């Protein structure tokens, strides 16, 4: 029995081995399976967490990019605002100051300086709101009177990446220089009190409505915010230069000629001052035109280049015309031509490329030279410092040629792929430009004439003849620009 039992036991060993052999691999296979299950579950929970993290990081990146863009745009616009202010003081003050006779130097410079203060206060009270508040066709509203609602948040209708406060102060600088340009026509014979009152009223009655019509939301001439006659005016051909130039002509005609003009020679007392002033104007104009892109972007670069090219071409054009007529080119002619080019390219700066900018400068330089030397003498008006010949004529030429040379590849203001000006095949834009020019001319002419009549009744406009002979520095301000006895 024992043998049989042992034999049975030995006979069962292979069977037990086979069972163990099969059991061990089975156990080994089951163990990894049980360990994989938790890992799979963890991965399933981690996937949404990872997606959420990526989404948050992308959102933060987008926020950081927008903040960086806003900071860059804001910095450029603040610099541009300072450049435009520099155009009035010291730029225009020196330019005009050198062109008058020595006895009237402080008087003309004081007018520019006074407007820097006066228009700033008016702008804060109601000016900004009348230009950029509301959505009327002809004038703004009192929505932003006393700068109500003007703070760090952007106004998406005008400049979506900079604080509205920055946009407000940038536009203020345009409002300052525009009436200051008119003083070039009234130089050496208009009372300081009359100048202050007239230009205060002129800013409210002429400038503010025109600015809203061209640049304000819903304005009659606005090209991008619902205007009925979309007039292209990138930086102020109609609003700044036509309005001030036409008003300057009306003022010159209303006041009459200076005592002794044109028989008595009245040369500039210091072309050095005027030369420095013109150079400052040229540099400041980059803020005027390139800043009107309202962002630090490729459009600003395009406007910057167009501005420089237009000024250079007009300086050469004026000098060439002068050389052909007189056999030489003068410093006064060169700086006058440069200013003409800057004026003419102003409405076109953000719509044309470098070559059209050269063409605009060449045309404007030659035509304005003719206006200043021929037309002025033909009609006999005394535009003392050629405010009309430079700004009125130059602004009109520039506004008209903007309709010819504007291209959608530079600024697709009407929408991607849609033609903008004549070079794009949209010659109807020239008609819109003519409408804008005519409205600016008529509005400035009628408004200025009415205001001159009112101010003449209230304070008088022209100084007495003896004061004019003695000089406005002494008679209006009790000071002299140069103390030659010291």
Secondary structure, DSSP 8 states (H G I E B T S, - for coil): -HHHHHHHHHHHHHHHHHHHHHHHHHHHHHHHHHHHHHHHHHHHHHHHHHHHHHHHHHHHHHHHHHHHHHHHHHHHHHHHHHHHHHIIIIIIHHHHHHHS-GGGHHHHHHHHHHHHHHHHHHIIIIIHHHHHSS--SS---STTGGGTT-SSS-BTTTBTTS-HHHHHHHHHHHHHHHHHHHHHHHTTTB-HHHHHHHHHHHIIIIIHHHHHHHHSTT-TT-TTTT-SS----SS-IIIIIIHHHHHHHHHHHHH---TTTTTS----S-HHHHHHHHHHHHHHHHHHHGGGG-SSSHHHHHHHHHHHHHHHHHHHHHHHHHHHHHSS--HHHHHHHHHHHHHHHHTTTTT--HHHHHHHHHHHHHHHHHIIIIIHHHHT---TT-HIIIIIHHHHHHHHHHHHH--TTT--TT-TT---SGGGT-THHHHHHHHHHHHHHHHHHHHHHHHHHHHHHHT-SB--HHHHHH-HHHHHHS--S--TT-
